[in-house]
């Protein structure tokens, strides 16, 4: 559910065509099992789609027991490694 909501947010916020969304990943944040980090790779425009230049963007989305969705934090990333670093930082906070 969080990934579907995040996808619609991304399409609207970045004014993208659905076909330009290349992929996504999501995971629950350990300290907050009701928070999902959803990260996307996408083509920002038609030129990027032609050349294959991908951008990254994502959201932390909280889902409560009634499945109401709250955007906890908006995150901007340049390069996929940012999401790996953010995930590792979340894991290190648990240790």
C-alpha positions, 0 to 999 in steps of 0.5 A: 500500500505504501509503495502504491501511494508513493508511486502516485506521489512521485508521478504527480510531484515530478510530473512523470509518465508512468512508463518513466518509472524504472523501478522501486524498492521499499523496506520497513524501517526497523525502529518504526515497523509502521514506516516504509522507505520507498525509493524510486529510479526514474527518467525525469523527462523524455530526453533522459528516457531516450539516453537512459539517464536515471534519477532517484527520489523517495519517501518515508511513509507511515501507515497507521493501524487504519491504513491512513497514510502520513508522509513522514519525511520527503527525501531527495537523492542523487544516485542510488548509493544514497539510499543504501547509505540511508538504509545502513544508517537506520540499521546502525541506529538499532545497534 
